[in-house]
Amino acid sequence: MRLAAYAFYGFALGLLLVGLRELLFGFGENRCSMTYMFEYPEYRRVQLPRRVARQYPSYGLYLYGEGAYAQETRGLKLTGAPVLFLPGNAGSYKQARSLGSVALRKAENLERRIHMNVFTIDFNEELVALYGGSLRRQTQFLHESIKAILRLYKDRPDPPTGVVLVGHSMGGVVARALFTLARFNPRLVSLIITQASPHQAPVLSLDPYILEFYSTVRHRWATRAEDLRNVTVLSVGGGYLDFQVRSGLTALSCPIDDLNKMSVVATAVPQAWLSPDHISIVWCKELVLATVRAFFDLIEPETGQFTESPERRMSVLNYHFFRNPVLQAEEAQDAPVTFSGNDQLAVWLHADEWLNVAVTVKISELLSMSHLIIDASNPSGAQFVVECELQREESLTVSVQVPHVLSFGLTASDISINSSGLLHTLQLQDFHQVYQAFRITITSHCKTTKERLPSVYRVKVPWFHEDSFVMARVTMVVLFMICFFVFVFPHPSIPSVSEINSMLHTSRPDNTSSALLQIHTAPNCQYKVSIRTSFPKVLGQILRFCGPVLPVYTAVVLLLMIRAQLSSIKRSGHPVEIHEGMSKFLQLHKLELPVLLLLLLLRQSWFQDVWSSLGLPAVDALPLNSVEDLSQDPKTSMQEWPRLVSPLLCVIGASIAFWGSTVLRVFVYFLSFFLTPLHRVSGLFILQAISYPLHVKKRCVGMIGGA
């Protein structure tokens, strides 16, 4: 029994270690370029009203500057467009230097015709992600800071009417919380850009204050959605390298028809296509450039201030963060397109020394065709090779059933493609859950011996902007790579092999559509696509989404062990071994059935009213095992395998408790082994000290009696 218990919990611990390895080290290195300051950065403190300074003594407002610009703004005589940076949990106000420095360089290139004034707030590096009691104070101080910034421009002929906010992490949540204040004027903020901000729910719910804060913000933006339609919000998620805030939490909850609320993952941002970690998203050059370019396109040349048109803001942000075609940002995206002269319409996908363009343009004039595919590249660097193709989308779309998650990578779904076209789409059937993970291997073999055009592989998610791109070219040994491992052989006559590890940040709510694999193929090439389940990646996904609840399972197991110990002591007078206690009292059905019943009842309005009337805390997170309506058609309902996630977490939590108790017991044993000799020596000294006076007393009595 003991050997079986050690083997079982050892296997569970191995699953935990494999999942942690994939979560922390399974996505390659951070490919962000560093932003540098060309002159020494300066932070000039902005004087606040005495009342505000007394009420918030630990907070501060600063203006960023460098070199000559810092000297010019010494008296706070400002003429630019105001931008305010908000740091996140334990963040420093000096994190605004990347945004401020790049904006200054951009303004100098434009000879200061338009420029920005970048402000930043010092929140005293408070741990608001762990303690939510300070979030309300930060929101109120932000309101006072905005009013103080606008007062600096009161003598200008065209003063700004509002401030643009850039919030990192919890700073983005505080920015949206502004609209919950009773005295806040919504016209003061018309544009918010958040970076890796958990809008859906807090990463850790450790106190009721943060839950109440999130509930207030969510209720305000849900009930007053019509009043906030003119407020443009862009949320940028970090991707898989952001271990602190997963990108699914950065999605904005808003009505479908509200186009001014946008969410995107950094891997889908044009000319970035990479995943930064939680801190580097602030200084990642590719994302900072996209942000600064969007800001400058939003500044009206006549007034030098940000535009007040919601349509203009939406068009510019779509241009820089979603589509980035060669068309100008102010041009309509769905307007009729006419090709003449040097006019171009393209989505640019580029690597270091070569350029690849793959564009899809709908042609309404041709009834039998739906798309015009244009593929252009310059492998020699001096000439362009352009290929065009008219096609019907349905003819080059193939459905592929992905393997089951529990196949453990032993089975594969294979499909072969003869590259008669430039674009092929594989619809990955039933790939719509966050707990799924697949290793997609694409092998391409070209008949020509010449240097062939590069292939572009795109994993497209229809319900969320989390697309990822992989570019394969046989003439390069090391390939441009975003969040995926790509291995390419160098010689044209040898097949090129690319491996893509594909996961999702968000699940499809209704399971009606699946992820797509788009292959921008090269002519005269054959492609073989093989899809296998990556079980280590599945474990990594489970830990990514459910890791914060592992301590709960461990605590429950420890309580069950204590119960076993107390029952054994009461019954027999001595405790039981660890493995015996777990084998008797760790029964999964005793944990899963009450949780499932509670989730079913919480879907009923009458039970929610009773729950609230008893003063019980609100359920702050989505259940691990989503309980679907029992009346749904079984064919369209969610697959049953995700219900195994909670028992798996329970077993992993039990293994943590088991091995933690074992290590603690061994540690106490060795500690007592080293302390026992010291304890015996000290006890011997005490006995000698007590017995010595008694011995002397007896001798003295004997001498007197003898006399």
Rosetta blueprint (number, residue, H / E / L):
1 M L
2 R H
3 L H
4 A H
5 A H
6 Y H
7 A H
8 F H
9 Y H
10 G H
11 F H
12 A H
13 L H
14 G H
15 L H
16 L H
17 L H
18 V H
19 G H
20 L H
21 R H
22 E H
23 L H
24 L H
25 F H
26 G L
27 F L
28 G L
29 E L
30 N L
31 R L
32 C L
33 S L
34 M L
35 T L
36 Y L
37 M L
38 F L
39 E L
40 Y L
41 P E
42 E E
43 Y E
44 R E
45 R E
46 V L
47 Q L
48 L L
49 P L
50 R H
51 R H
52 V H
53 A H
54 R H
55 Q H
56 Y L
57 P L
58 S L
59 Y L
60 G E
61 L E
62 Y E
63 L E
64 Y E
65 G E
66 E E
67 G H
68 A H
69 Y H
70 A H
71 Q H
72 E H
73 T L
74 R L
75 G L
76 L L
77 K L
78 L L
79 T L
80 G L
81 A E
82 P E
83 V E
84 L E
85 F E
86 L E
87 P L
88 G L
89 N L
90 A L
91 G L
92 S L
93 Y H
94 K H
95 Q H
96 A H
97 R H
98 S H
99 L H
100 G H
101 S H
102 V H
103 A H
104 L H
105 R H
106 K H
107 A H
108 E H
109 N H
110 L L
111 E L
112 R L
113 R L
114 I L
115 H L
116 M E
117 N E
118 V E
119 F E
120 T E
121 I E
122 D E
123 F L
124 N L
125 E L
126 E L
127 L L
128 V L
129 A L
130 L L
131 Y L
132 G H
133 G H
134 S H
135 L H
136 R H
137 R H
138 Q H
139 T H
140 Q H
141 F H
142 L H
143 H H
144 E H
145 S H
146 I H
147 K H
148 A H
149 I H
150 L H
151 R H
152 L L
153 Y L
154 K L
155 D L
156 R L
157 P L
158 D L
159 P L
160 P L
161 T L
162 G L
163 V L
164 V E
165 L E
166 V E
167 G E
168 H E
169 S L
170 M H
171 G H
172 G H
173 V H
174 V H
175 A H
176 R H
177 A H
178 L H
179 F H
180 T H
181 L L
182 A L
183 R L
184 F L
185 N L
186 P H
187 R H
188 L H
189 V L
190 S L
191 L E
192 I E
193 I E
194 T E
195 Q E
196 A L
197 S L
198 P L
199 H L
200 Q L
201 A L
202 P L
203 V L
204 L L
205 S L
206 L L
207 D L
208 P H
209 Y H
210 I H
211 L H
212 E H
213 F H
214 Y H
215 S H
216 T H
217 V H
218 R H
219 H H
220 R H
221 W H
222 A H
223 T H
224 R L
225 A L
226 E L
227 D L
228 L L
229 R L
230 N L
231 V L
232 T E
233 V E
234 L E
235 S E
236 V E
237 G E
238 G L
239 G L
240 Y L
241 L L
242 D L
243 F L
244 Q L
245 V L
246 R L
247 S H
248 G H
249 L H
250 T H
251 A L
252 L L
253 S L
254 C L
255 P L
256 I L
257 D L
258 D L
259 L L
260 N L
261 K E
262 M E
263 S E
264 V E
265 V E
266 A H
267 T H
268 A H
269 V L
270 P L
271 Q L
272 A L
273 W L
274 L L
275 S L
276 P L
277 D L
278 H L
279 I L
280 S L
281 I L
282 V L
283 W L
284 C L
285 K H
286 E H
287 L H
288 V H
289 L H
290 A H
291 T H
292 V H
293 R H
294 A H
295 F H
296 F H
297 D H
298 L H
299 I E
300 E L
301 P L
302 E L
303 T L
304 G L
305 Q L
306 F E
307 T L
308 E L
309 S L
310 P H
311 E H
312 R H
313 R H
314 M H
315 S H
316 V H
317 L H
318 N H
319 Y H
320 H H
321 F H
322 F H
323 R H
324 N L
325 P E
326 V L
327 L L
328 Q L
329 A L
330 E L
331 E L
332 A L
333 Q L
334 D L
335 A L
336 P L
337 V L
338 T L
339 F L
340 S L
341 G L
342 N L
343 D L
344 Q L
345 L L
346 A L
347 V E
348 W E
349 L E
350 H E
351 A L
352 D L
353 E L
354 W L
355 L E
356 N E
357 V E
358 A E
359 V E
360 T E
361 V E
362 K E
363 I L
364 S L
365 E L
366 L L
367 L L
368 S L
369 M L
370 S L
371 H E
372 L E
373 I E
374 I E
375 D E
376 A E
377 S E
378 N L
379 P L
380 S L
381 G L
382 A L
383 Q L
384 F L
385 V E
386 V E
387 E E
388 C E
389 E E
390 L E
391 Q E
392 R L
393 E L
394 E H
395 S H
396 L H
397 T E
398 V E
399 S E
400 V E
401 Q E
402 V L
403 P L
404 H L
405 V H
406 L H
407 S H
408 F L
409 G L
410 L L
411 T L
412 A E
413 S E
414 D E
415 I E
416 S E
417 I E
418 N E
419 S L
420 S L
421 G L
422 L L
423 L E
424 H E
425 T E
426 L E
427 Q E
428 L E
429 Q E
430 D L
431 F L
432 H L
433 Q L
434 V L
435 Y L
436 Q L
437 A E
438 F E
439 R E
440 I E
441 T E
442 I E
443 T E
444 S E
445 H E
446 C E
447 K L
448 T L
449 T L
450 K L
451 E L
452 R L
453 L L
454 P L
455 S E
456 V E
457 Y E
458 R E
459 V E
460 K E
461 V L
462 P L
463 W L
464 F L
465 H L
466 E L
467 D L
468 S E
469 F E
470 V E
471 M E
472 A E
473 R L
474 V L
475 T L
476 M L
477 V L
478 V L
479 L L
480 F L
481 M L
482 I L
483 C L
484 F L
485 F L
486 V L
487 F L
488 V L
489 F L
490 P L
491 H L
492 P L
493 S L
494 I L
495 P L
496 S E
497 V E
498 S E
499 E E
500 I E
501 N E
502 S E
503 M E
504 L L
505 H L
506 T L
507 S L
508 R L
509 P L
510 D L
511 N L
512 T L
513 S L
514 S L
515 A L
516 L E
517 L E
518 Q E
519 I E
520 H E
521 T L
522 A L
523 P L
524 N L
525 C E
526 Q E
527 Y E
528 K E
529 V E
530 S E
531 I E
532 R E
533 T E
534 S L
535 F H
536 P H
537 K H
538 V H
539 L H
540 G H
541 Q H
542 I H
543 L H
544 R H
545 F H
546 C H
547 G H
548 P H
549 V H
550 L H
551 P H
552 V H
553 Y H
554 T H
555 A H
556 V H
557 V H
558 L H
559 L H
560 L H
561 M H
562 I H
563 R H
564 A H
565 Q H
566 L H
567 S H
568 S H
569 I H
570 K H
571 R H
572 S H
573 G L
574 H L
575 P L
576 V L
577 E L
578 I H
579 H H
580 E H
581 G H
582 M H
583 S H
584 K H
585 F H
586 L L
587 Q L
588 L H
589 H H
590 K H
591 L H
592 E H
593 L H
594 P H
595 V H
596 L H
597 L H
598 L H
599 L H
600 L H
601 L H
602 L H
603 R L
604 Q L
605 S H
606 W H
607 F H
608 Q H
609 D H
610 V H
611 W H
612 S H
613 S H
614 L L
615 G L
616 L L
617 P L
618 A L
619 V L
620 D L
621 A L
622 L L
623 P L
624 L L
625 N L
626 S L
627 V L
628 E L
629 D L
630 L L
631 S L
632 Q L
633 D L
634 P L
635 K L
636 T L
637 S L
638 M L
639 Q L
640 E L
641 W H
642 P H
643 R H
644 L H
645 V H
646 S H
647 P H
648 L H
649 L H
650 C H
651 V H
652 I H
653 G H
654 A H
655 S H
656 I H
657 A H
658 F H
659 W H
660 G H
661 S H
662 T H
663 V H
664 L H
665 R H
666 V H
667 F H
668 V H
669 Y H
670 F H
671 L H
672 S H
673 F H
674 F H
675 L H
676 T H
677 P H
678 L H
679 H H
680 R H
681 V H
682 S H
683 G H
684 L H
685 F H
686 I H
687 L H
688 Q H
689 A H
690 I H
691 S H
692 Y H
693 P H
694 L H
695 H H
696 V H
697 K H
698 K H
699 R H
700 C H
701 V H
702 G H
703 M H
704 I H
705 G H
706 G H
707 A L
